[in-house]
Amino acid sequence: MGHRLSKLYTRTGDDGTSGLSGGVRVPKNHERMNAMGAVDELNSVVGLLVCKLEDEELKTLFTTIQHDLFNIGGEISMPGHSFIQKSKIETLEAKIDEFNELVEPLKDFILPGGSEAASICHMARSIARRAERDVITLHYAEPVCDTTRQYLNRLSDLLFAVARVINLRLGHDDVLWKKELA
């Protein structure tokens, strides 16, 4: 395979447009570019999370998720393509159930925090929600595959469950929201 990215700048975006796979150019603030950017940002913070994790099971899980997110970015860049299979969603759901069984049922809302890794996981969760919103915005303008939208929805749920598990495994309590402090 040759060098696909031999030059980092092309100057083609200086006019305020970006190229999609296939050569179509769209404004940098197009719904498709916003969705791709949010998924890319999510992938970056998941990468940061992987760097902060000591748990090999979670590192492996989130490295796989990074590959899925990269595929989602590619899918968004290629209208009409789908790379996320239903089995990926089923895997996320199984992991959510597995991790949720490890922690005490919630009786109160929790705030992001506890440990640094859990806080980063909560940050990834909130970015996942934004990525999902941006993909939905795109979907209303141009269809996006159902499984991609479902994947992002489940991913934010998984990130919430994993943040709690990280705190549990590190011996940190979840930070409970206290209404009287509001």
Backbone torsions as a table, in degrees:
resi	resn	phi	psi	omega
1	MET	NA	133.2	179.5
2	GLY	-75.1	-179.5	178.1
3	HIS	-79.6	109.9	-176.7
4	ARG	-81.1	-30.2	-176.5
5	LEU	-121.8	62.9	-176.0
6	SER	-78.6	-19.6	-179.6
7	LYS	-131.7	127.3	-175.5
8	LEU	-81.9	-25.1	177.9
9	TYR	-121.0	143.8	-178.8
10	THR	-122.9	-17.5	-176.2
11	ARG	71.3	-2.1	-178.9
12	THR	-71.2	-20.4	179.5
13	GLY	-90.9	1.0	-179.0
14	ASP	-63.9	-18.2	179.7
15	ASP	-89.1	5.8	178.5
16	GLY	90.4	13.8	177.7
17	THR	-118.3	160.9	174.7
18	SER	-130.7	151.2	-179.0
19	GLY	-93.0	136.1	172.5
20	LEU	-92.6	166.2	172.9
21	SER	-58.4	136.1	-177.1
22	GLY	97.5	-7.6	173.7
23	GLY	93.8	-7.9	177.9
24	VAL	-66.1	138.7	179.1
25	ARG	-109.5	138.8	178.8
26	VAL	-133.5	157.5	176.0
27	PRO	-58.6	145.9	-178.8
28	LYS	-62.1	-20.8	178.4
29	ASN	-100.2	15.2	176.9
30	HIS	-64.6	149.8	179.7
31	GLU	-52.6	-37.9	-179.3
32	ARG	-65.4	-40.6	179.7
33	MET	-70.2	-37.8	176.9
34	ASN	-62.0	-43.5	179.1
35	ALA	-64.0	-45.1	178.8
36	MET	-61.9	-40.6	-179.7
37	GLY	-65.5	-40.8	179.4
38	ALA	-66.8	-39.4	177.8
39	VAL	-66.6	-38.9	177.5
40	ASP	-64.5	-43.2	177.7
41	GLU	-62.0	-42.5	177.5
42	LEU	-60.4	-45.3	179.2
43	ASN	-60.2	-38.7	179.4
44	SER	-64.7	-43.9	-178.8
45	VAL	-73.0	-30.1	173.2
46	VAL	-65.3	-37.8	174.5
47	GLY	-60.7	-41.3	175.8
48	LEU	-62.3	-42.1	177.8
49	LEU	-59.1	-46.3	179.4
50	VAL	-56.6	-40.1	179.5
51	CYS	-64.9	-28.1	-177.6
52	LYS	-90.8	-11.2	-176.8
53	LEU	-85.4	141.3	172.3
54	GLU	-103.9	-16.0	-176.7
55	ASP	-79.3	113.4	-176.5
56	GLU	-63.4	-36.4	178.2
57	GLU	-59.3	-46.1	-179.3
58	LEU	-70.6	-37.4	176.8
59	LYS	-59.1	-45.2	-180.0
60	THR	-64.1	-45.2	179.2
61	LEU	-57.5	-49.6	-174.6
62	PHE	-76.0	-24.3	172.9
63	THR	-67.4	-40.6	175.1
64	THR	-61.9	-42.6	178.5
65	ILE	-61.9	-37.7	177.3
66	GLN	-59.8	-40.8	177.1
67	HIS	-64.0	-40.6	176.9
68	ASP	-61.0	-43.9	-179.4
69	LEU	-64.4	-38.4	176.6
70	PHE	-62.2	-41.3	177.5
71	ASN	-64.3	-37.8	177.3
72	ILE	-63.4	-42.7	176.0
73	GLY	-58.2	-42.4	177.3
74	GLY	-64.4	-40.4	178.4
75	GLU	-61.8	-42.9	-180.0
76	ILE	-65.8	-33.2	179.2
77	SER	-73.4	-18.1	-178.9
78	MET	-120.5	83.2	-178.8
79	PRO	-48.8	135.4	178.7
80	GLY	92.5	-5.6	179.7
81	HIS	-100.1	154.1	178.3
82	SER	-138.4	126.1	-179.7
83	PHE	-116.0	-14.5	-176.8
84	ILE	-96.0	115.4	-179.9
85	GLN	-86.6	156.8	178.7
86	LYS	-57.2	-31.1	179.7
87	SER	-61.7	-29.6	177.1
88	LYS	-65.3	-39.9	178.7
89	ILE	-68.0	-42.5	178.1
90	GLU	-61.2	-37.6	177.2
91	THR	-63.9	-45.0	178.4
92	LEU	-60.9	-44.0	-179.5
93	GLU	-62.1	-41.0	178.5
94	ALA	-63.9	-40.3	178.8
95	LYS	-67.3	-40.4	177.6
96	ILE	-58.8	-48.7	179.7
97	ASP	-60.8	-44.5	-179.6
98	GLU	-60.3	-48.7	-177.4
99	PHE	-71.1	-36.3	-179.0
100	ASN	-65.1	-28.4	177.8
101	GLU	-68.8	-21.3	-175.9
102	LEU	-81.0	-21.6	-174.3
103	VAL	-109.3	158.8	177.9
104	GLU	-67.4	145.5	175.9
105	PRO	-59.2	144.0	180.0
106	LEU	-77.9	134.1	173.9
107	LYS	-112.4	-15.0	-179.9
108	ASP	-136.7	164.4	172.2
109	PHE	-71.0	153.3	175.5
110	ILE	-118.8	154.6	176.6
111	LEU	-100.7	151.6	174.5
112	PRO	-59.7	131.8	178.9
113	GLY	153.4	-160.0	-176.8
114	GLY	101.7	-72.6	177.3
115	SER	-129.0	164.9	179.3
116	GLU	-61.5	-45.1	-178.6
117	ALA	-64.0	-41.5	178.4
118	ALA	-64.7	-38.3	178.1
119	SER	-63.3	-41.1	177.4
120	ILE	-65.6	-37.5	177.3
121	CYS	-63.1	-41.3	175.7
122	HIS	-64.8	-36.8	177.2
123	MET	-62.6	-44.2	177.4
124	ALA	-60.7	-39.3	178.5
125	ARG	-59.8	-45.5	-178.3
126	SER	-69.6	-33.7	176.1
127	ILE	-70.2	-36.0	176.5
128	ALA	-61.1	-40.5	178.0
129	ARG	-63.6	-40.0	178.3
130	ARG	-67.1	-41.7	178.0
131	ALA	-60.2	-41.9	177.4
132	GLU	-60.7	-45.3	178.9
133	ARG	-61.2	-42.1	180.0
134	ASP	-65.9	-37.8	177.4
135	VAL	-67.3	-38.4	177.2
136	ILE	-64.7	-42.0	176.7
137	THR	-58.2	-45.0	176.9
138	LEU	-61.7	-43.1	-177.8
139	HIS	-59.0	-35.8	178.5
140	TYR	-69.9	-24.0	176.8
141	ALA	-91.2	-41.6	-178.0
142	GLU	-146.5	128.9	-173.6
143	PRO	-55.1	138.1	172.9
144	VAL	-120.8	139.2	-176.0
145	CYS	-51.6	138.1	179.2
146	ASP	-55.5	-43.7	-175.4
147	THR	-65.5	-31.1	177.5
148	THR	-66.8	-45.4	178.6
149	ARG	-63.9	-42.1	179.2
150	GLN	-65.8	-39.0	179.6
151	TYR	-58.7	-48.6	-179.0
152	LEU	-63.3	-37.0	178.1
153	ASN	-63.8	-47.5	180.0
154	ARG	-67.5	-34.4	-178.9
155	LEU	-61.5	-41.5	179.2
156	SER	-64.7	-36.5	176.0
157	ASP	-65.4	-41.7	177.9
158	LEU	-61.7	-43.9	-179.6
159	LEU	-60.9	-37.5	176.7
160	PHE	-63.4	-48.4	-179.1
161	ALA	-62.7	-42.2	-178.6
162	VAL	-67.9	-36.9	177.3
163	ALA	-57.0	-41.3	178.5
164	ARG	-67.2	-40.2	179.3
165	VAL	-67.1	-39.5	177.2
166	ILE	-58.0	-48.8	178.8
167	ASN	-59.5	-43.5	179.6
168	LEU	-58.9	-49.8	-177.3
169	ARG	-67.1	-27.3	178.4
170	LEU	-91.9	-1.6	179.0
171	GLY	79.1	22.7	177.8
172	HIS	-103.5	145.8	174.1
173	ASP	-82.7	151.1	167.9
174	ASP	-65.5	148.9	178.5
175	VAL	-89.0	110.6	-177.4
176	LEU	-82.3	139.1	174.0
177	TRP	-73.5	134.0	179.7
178	LYS	-115.5	111.9	-177.9
179	LYS	-56.6	-37.8	-176.6
180	GLU	-67.2	-15.7	177.4
181	LEU	-89.7	-8.8	-176.6
182	ALA	-78.8	NA	NA
